[in-house]
Amino acid sequence: MRVTQADWVYFEEIYLRSQQAYWWSPDSSRLVFLRIDDGPVHPFTLVDQISSLQVVETTRYPKAGDPNPVVKLGIVSVGGGPLQWVDLRDY
């Protein structure tokens, strides 16, 4: 199972620098999570100038006007059953 982490947009703007992108229901019977697809976001190359080795990194970073990550909110029961996607069209 892959650990879901908030990408840079959600990490900075929504989660106040927390990597968590999943939550337990109050009764622990369900898990709510974000599915973040960075596929539409263009790669962006930067240089880590703090490091003495100046490491070159490539990350997906949408510039103004470029596509953002596509996000879905899912709910799954810990007892099994189908995955449910929340309809977020109105948001």
C-alpha positions as CSV (number, residue, x, y, z in Angstrom):
1,M,0.0,0.0,0.0
2,R,1.4,3.4,-1.0
3,V,1.3,6.1,1.7
4,T,-0.7,9.1,0.5
5,Q,1.0,12.4,1.2
6,A,-0.1,15.9,0.3
7,D,1.7,17.3,-2.7
8,W,3.2,20.8,-2.6
9,V,0.0,22.7,-3.3
10,Y,-2.0,21.0,-0.6
11,F,1.0,20.8,1.8
12,E,1.5,24.6,1.6
13,E,-2.0,26.0,1.2
14,I,-4.4,23.6,2.8
15,Y,-2.7,21.4,5.3
16,L,-0.5,24.0,6.9
17,R,2.7,22.0,6.1
18,S,1.3,18.6,7.3
19,Q,1.9,15.6,5.0
20,Q,-1.3,13.8,6.0
21,A,-3.9,13.4,3.2
22,Y,-6.2,10.9,4.9
23,W,-8.4,11.0,8.0
24,W,-10.3,8.4,10.1
25,S,-14.0,8.8,10.7
26,P,-14.9,9.5,14.3
27,D,-16.0,5.9,14.9
28,S,-12.9,4.5,13.0
29,S,-15.1,2.6,10.7
30,R,-14.1,4.5,7.5
31,L,-11.1,6.1,6.1
32,V,-11.3,9.3,4.0
33,F,-8.4,10.2,1.7
34,L,-7.4,12.4,-1.2
35,R,-6.3,11.0,-4.5
36,I,-4.0,13.6,-6.1
37,D,-3.1,13.2,-9.8
38,D,-0.2,15.4,-10.7
39,G,-0.2,14.1,-14.3
40,P,-1.6,17.3,-15.8
41,V,1.0,19.5,-14.1
42,H,4.2,20.3,-16.0
43,P,7.6,19.4,-14.6
44,F,9.7,22.3,-13.3
45,T,13.4,22.1,-12.8
46,L,15.1,23.9,-9.9
47,V,18.4,24.0,-8.2
48,D,18.8,23.5,-4.4
49,Q,21.3,26.3,-3.8
50,I,21.3,25.8,0.0
51,S,23.1,22.5,-0.5
52,S,26.9,22.8,-1.0
53,L,26.5,20.3,-3.9
54,Q,23.7,22.4,-5.6
55,V,21.4,19.5,-6.3
56,V,19.2,19.8,-9.4
57,E,15.6,18.7,-8.8
58,T,12.6,18.2,-11.0
59,T,9.1,18.6,-9.5
60,R,5.7,19.1,-10.9
61,Y,4.8,22.8,-10.3
62,P,2.0,24.6,-12.0
63,K,2.8,28.1,-13.1
64,A,0.1,30.7,-13.4
65,G,-2.4,29.6,-16.0
66,D,-1.1,26.0,-16.1
67,P,-3.2,23.0,-15.1
68,N,-3.4,22.2,-11.4
69,P,-3.4,18.7,-9.9
70,V,-6.7,16.8,-10.1
71,V,-8.0,15.8,-6.7
72,K,-10.6,13.3,-5.7
73,L,-11.9,12.6,-2.2
74,G,-12.5,8.9,-1.5
75,I,-14.2,7.0,1.4
76,V,-13.6,3.4,2.1
77,S,-14.9,1.2,4.9
78,V,-12.3,-0.7,6.9
79,G,-14.7,-3.7,6.9
80,G,-14.5,-3.9,3.1
81,G,-16.9,-3.0,0.4
82,P,-16.7,-0.6,-2.6
83,L,-14.7,2.6,-2.6
84,Q,-16.9,5.7,-2.8
85,W,-15.9,8.9,-4.5
86,V,-17.4,12.2,-3.2
87,D,-19.0,14.4,-5.8
88,L,-17.1,17.7,-5.6
89,R,-18.4,19.3,-8.8
90,D,-20.2,22.1,-6.9
91,Y,-16.9,23.0,-5.1
